[in-house]
């Protein structure tokens, strides 16, 4: 039996290509979805762009036949726009609510004996559909299994003499093992567990030594093996894209900023540092902010300033706050440091810069792709975030752009990733991250 996939508006806003993702089945768009797309089409953000792309796609399909009767798409599926004239009024939901009218369309098709699947990014809408005995699903095309997310490192038990041999030599080839490029491998003596050596995979078979020069970066030292791995990737210009995943306090942003300062100011490898993060508030939005673009951004970039304040003390814990702030302002006036809203990155080509995209778990896969594709020649990009702290209502730990990027790019020579698990901020932060 042909399946009828009834799509919620949020699916189309999440991925403009979603109408082509259900093979040779029927894709149904209730009229309310078209009305909601019309509302979003004027927005100057990712939602608006996706709305406009879907509308243009529908307009192209319209030239091939009647959308009310169904038009065959390139993948063999049929797209239909379903009228809401004869919606059932005895199904116990308020049809004055747009989401309920979309559900009612799915219910009508189901009542006619069709195999109907309601597709939505909205958990509550899926719950209501399930209560109406309609099959439901999230949009799965760009989802990864968070439980099996590539960590960027592993342990491998080997003979002790192999570790000694590698310590004295250059490279090590381990037969029967296959690694991802730039994956870290902790070699553990199978007879003496404290006898270990950390290596990095150059390719699928060969392990190489870490650089000794990355023990200290911008006067800070790594506090764990995972932070040491992160510094190794952050300071290697050949690794053009680095992703850092970890809970609060693991040092993702601090490590990225330290590497940016070291590479840009001390080594002169990049022209400037560009830092950006999604403007999504935690909790209730505080509304419009006064001032220029930079003044508005300063509120959202405060976590970045907190880390910069720590780093710019040059190891002097008691250095005056005003002195540290003057250093940061001097960097910004000299265009060594730039803070930018993600909205303004689209369309740019950014060569020769060290770019940090913080809190990337709040971005869709398409948004992350758009940002990474802005990188020009000689640019290094670092994307950080915690997939378990998501404020975007239509993303989760498996569907956000950060985890999607990690899984899709693993194994690429110009890509490296580290999942950090140990909180280094403070004992209190560590306990809170683990238990609360």
QUIRAQUI-V147334 format. One record per pair of residues at least 24 apart in sequence whose C-alpha atoms are under 10 Angstrom apart, sorted by the first residue. I is the first residue (numbers start at 1). J is the second residue. Records with the same first field share a line. If there is no record, write none. Layout:
I: J, J
This chain:
1: 25, 114, 115
2: 26, 77, 114, 115, 116
3: 27, 114, 115, 116, 117
4: 28, 78, 79, 80, 106, 109, 110, 114, 115, 116, 117, 118
5: 29, 79, 106, 115, 116, 117, 118, 119, 135, 136, 137
6: 30, 80, 81, 82, 102, 103, 105, 106, 107, 109, 116, 117, 118, 119, 120, 136
7: 33, 102, 103, 106, 117, 118, 119, 120, 121, 138, 139
8: 32, 33, 99, 102, 103, 118, 119, 120, 121, 122, 125, 126, 139
9: 33, 34, 35, 36, 37, 51, 99, 102, 119, 120, 121, 122
10: 36, 37, 47, 51, 119, 120, 121, 122, 139, 394
11: 119, 120, 121, 122, 138, 139, 394
12: 37, 47, 50, 51, 53, 54, 55, 120, 121, 139
13: 37, 40, 46, 47, 48, 49, 50, 51, 52, 53, 54, 121, 394
14: 46, 47, 50, 51, 121, 139, 364, 365, 366, 367, 394, 395
15: 46, 47, 50, 51, 53, 54, 139, 141, 142, 364, 365, 366
16: 47, 49, 50, 51, 52, 53, 54, 55, 57, 366
17: 50, 53, 54, 57
18: 54, 139, 140, 141
19: 54, 57, 58, 73, 77, 78, 79
20: 73, 74, 75, 76, 77, 78, 79
21: 75, 77, 139, 140, 141
22: 75, 76, 77, 78, 141
23: 73, 74, 75, 76, 77, 78
24: 72, 73, 74, 75, 76, 77, 78, 79
25: 72, 75, 76, 77, 78, 79
26: 70, 71, 72, 73, 76, 77, 78, 79, 80, 116
27: 70, 71, 73, 77, 78, 79, 80, 81, 116, 117
28: 67, 68, 70, 78, 79, 80, 81, 82, 105, 106, 109, 116, 117, 118
29: 67, 68, 79, 80, 81, 82, 83, 102, 105, 106
30: 80, 81, 82, 83, 84, 101, 102, 103, 104, 105, 106
31: 80, 81, 82, 83, 84, 85, 98, 101, 102, 105
32: 81, 82, 83, 84, 97, 98, 99, 100, 101, 102, 105
33: 81, 82, 98, 99, 101, 102
34: 58, 81, 82
35: 98
36: 98
44: 343
45: 342, 343, 346
46: 343, 363, 364, 366, 367
50: 366
82: 106, 109
84: 108
91: 132
92: 132
93: 128
99: 125
100: 125, 128, 129
102: 129
103: 128, 129, 132, 134
104: 129, 132
106: 132, 134, 135
107: 132, 133, 134
109: 134
110: 134, 135
120: 394
121: 393, 394, 395, 396, 399
122: 393, 394, 395
123: 393, 394
138: 399
139: 399
140: 398, 399
141: 399
142: 364, 365, 366, 398, 399, 400, 401, 403, 404, 405, 408
143: 365, 395, 396, 397, 398, 399, 400, 401, 403, 404, 407
144: 397, 398, 399, 400, 403, 404, 405, 406, 407, 408
145: 397, 398, 399, 403, 404, 407
146: 387, 388, 396, 397, 398, 399, 403, 404, 407
147: 397, 398
148: 407
149: 398, 403, 404, 406, 407, 419
150: 180, 183, 403, 406, 407, 408, 410, 417, 418, 419
151: 183, 184, 244, 245, 406, 407, 410, 417, 418, 419, 420, 421
152: 179, 180, 181, 182, 183, 184, 185, 200, 226, 229, 230, 243, 244, 245, 406, 410, 411, 416, 417, 418, 419, 420
153: 179, 180, 182, 183, 184, 185, 186, 198, 199, 200, 201, 226, 229, 417, 418, 419, 420
154: 179, 183, 184, 185, 186, 187, 198
155: 184, 185, 186, 187, 188, 196, 198
156: 185, 186, 187, 188, 189, 190, 196
157: 185, 186, 187, 188, 189, 190, 191, 192, 193, 196
158: 186, 187, 188, 189, 190, 191, 196
159: 187, 188, 189, 190, 191, 192
160: 187, 188, 189, 190, 191, 192, 193, 195, 196
161: 189
162: 187, 188, 189
163: 187, 188, 189, 195, 196, 197, 198
164: 189, 195, 196, 197
166: 197, 199, 207, 208, 209
167: 197, 198, 199, 208, 209
169: 208, 209
170: 207, 208, 209
171: 199, 200, 201, 202, 206, 207, 208, 209
172: 199, 201, 205, 206, 207, 208, 209
173: 201, 204, 205, 206, 207, 208
174: 204, 205, 206, 207
175: 205, 206
176: 205
177: 204, 205, 206
178: 203, 204, 205, 206
179: 203, 204, 205, 206, 207, 411
180: 204, 205, 410, 411, 412, 413, 415, 416
181: 205, 206, 207, 410, 411, 412, 413, 414, 415, 416, 417
182: 207, 208, 229, 232, 233, 239, 410, 411, 412, 413, 414, 415, 416, 417, 418
183: 207, 229, 233, 410, 411, 415, 416, 417, 418
184: 208, 210, 225, 226, 229, 230, 232, 416, 417, 418
185: 229
186: 225
198: 225, 228, 229
199: 229
200: 229, 232, 233
201: 411
202: 413
203: 411, 412, 413
204: 411
211: 235, 236
214: 259
216: 258, 259, 262
217: 255, 257, 258, 259, 260, 261, 262, 263
218: 255, 257, 258, 259, 260, 261, 262, 263, 265, 266, 311, 312, 314, 315
219: 258, 262, 311, 312, 313, 314, 315
220: 254, 255, 258, 259, 311, 314, 315
221: 255, 258
222: 251, 255, 424
223: 250, 251, 422, 423, 424
224: 250, 420, 421, 422, 423, 424
225: 420, 422
226: 250, 418, 419, 420, 421, 422
227: 251, 252, 255, 418, 419, 420, 421, 422, 424
228: 255, 418
229: 416, 417, 418, 419, 420
230: 255, 256, 259, 416, 417, 418, 419, 420
231: 255, 256, 258, 259, 418
232: 259, 416
233: 259, 382, 414, 415, 416, 417, 418
234: 258, 259, 260, 263, 354, 380, 381, 382, 416, 417
235: 259, 260, 262, 263, 380
236: 263, 380, 414, 416
237: 263, 269, 270, 378, 379, 380, 414
238: 378, 380, 413, 414, 415
239: 380, 381, 382, 412, 413, 414, 415, 416, 417
240: 354, 375, 377, 378, 379, 380, 381, 382, 413, 414, 415, 416
241: 355, 372, 375, 379, 380, 381, 382, 383, 409, 412, 413, 414, 415, 416, 417
242: 356, 380, 381, 382, 383, 384, 406, 414, 415, 416, 417, 418
243: 356, 357, 360, 381, 382, 383, 384, 385, 402, 403, 405, 406, 409, 415, 416, 417, 418, 419
244: 358, 360, 382, 383, 384, 385, 386, 402, 403, 406, 416, 417, 418, 419, 420
245: 359, 360, 361, 383, 384, 385, 386, 387, 388, 402, 403, 406, 417, 418, 419, 420, 421
246: 384, 385, 386, 387, 388, 389, 418, 419, 420, 421, 422, 423
247: 385, 386, 387, 388, 389, 419, 420, 421, 422, 423, 430, 433, 434
248: 385, 386, 388, 389, 420, 421, 422, 423, 424, 425, 429, 430, 432, 433, 434
249: 420, 421, 422, 423, 424, 425, 426, 427, 429, 430, 432, 433
250: 386, 419, 420, 421, 422, 423, 424, 425, 426, 429, 430, 433
251: 307, 420, 421, 422, 423, 424, 425
252: 358, 359, 382, 383, 384, 385, 386, 418, 419, 420
253: 303, 304, 307, 308, 356, 357, 358, 359, 382, 383, 384, 385
254: 303, 304, 306, 307, 308, 310, 311
255: 307, 311
256: 354, 355, 356, 357, 358, 381, 382, 383, 384
257: 304, 307, 308, 311, 354, 355, 356, 382
258: 307, 308, 310, 311, 312
259: 354
260: 337, 353, 354, 355, 356, 380, 381, 382
261: 308, 311, 312, 336, 337, 354
263: 353, 354
264: 336, 337, 352, 353, 354
265: 331, 336
269: 352, 353, 354, 378, 379
270: 336, 351, 352, 353, 354, 355, 378, 379, 380
271: 335, 336, 337, 351, 352, 353, 354, 378, 379
272: 331, 332, 334, 335, 336, 337, 338, 351, 352, 353, 354, 355, 379
273: 331, 332, 335, 336, 337, 338, 339, 352, 353, 354, 355, 356, 379, 380
274: 335, 336, 337, 338, 339, 340, 350, 353, 354, 355, 356, 357, 381
275: 301, 304, 337, 338, 339, 340, 341, 342, 354, 355, 356, 357, 358, 381, 382
276: 300, 301, 304, 338, 339, 340, 341, 342, 343, 344, 345, 355, 356, 357, 358, 359, 360, 383
277: 301, 304, 339, 340, 341, 342, 343, 356, 357, 358, 359, 360, 362, 363, 383, 384, 385
278: 340, 341, 342, 343, 357, 358, 359, 360, 361, 362, 363, 392
279: 341, 342, 343, 359, 362
280: 359, 362, 363, 390, 391, 392
281: 391, 392
282: 389, 390, 391, 392
283: 391
293: 339, 340, 341
294: 338, 339, 340, 341
296: 341
297: 339, 340, 341
298: 339, 340
300: 341
301: 339, 340, 341, 358
303: 358
304: 339, 358
342: 367, 371
343: 371
345: 370, 371, 372, 374
346: 370, 371, 372, 373, 374
347: 371, 373, 374
348: 373, 374, 375, 376
349: 373, 374, 375, 376, 377
350: 374, 375, 376, 377, 378, 379, 380
351: 375, 376, 377, 378, 379, 380
352: 376, 377, 378, 379, 380
353: 377, 378, 379, 380, 381
354: 378, 379, 380, 381, 382
355: 379, 380, 381, 382, 383
356: 380, 381, 382, 383, 384
357: 381, 382, 383, 384, 385
358: 382, 383, 384, 385, 386
359: 383, 384, 385, 386, 387, 389, 390, 391, 402
360: 384, 385, 386, 387, 390, 400, 401, 402, 403
361: 385, 386, 387, 388, 389, 390, 391, 392, 395, 396, 397, 398, 399, 400, 401, 402, 403, 404
362: 386, 387, 389, 390, 391, 392, 393, 394, 395, 396, 397, 399, 400, 401, 402
363: 390, 391, 392, 395, 399, 400, 401, 402
364: 392, 394, 395, 396, 399, 400, 401, 402, 403, 404
365: 395, 399, 400, 401, 402, 403, 404, 405
366: 400, 401, 404, 405
367: 400, 401, 402
368: 400, 401, 402, 404, 405
369: 401, 402, 404, 405
372: 405
380: 414
381: 415
382: 416, 417
383: 417
384: 417, 418, 419
386: 419, 420
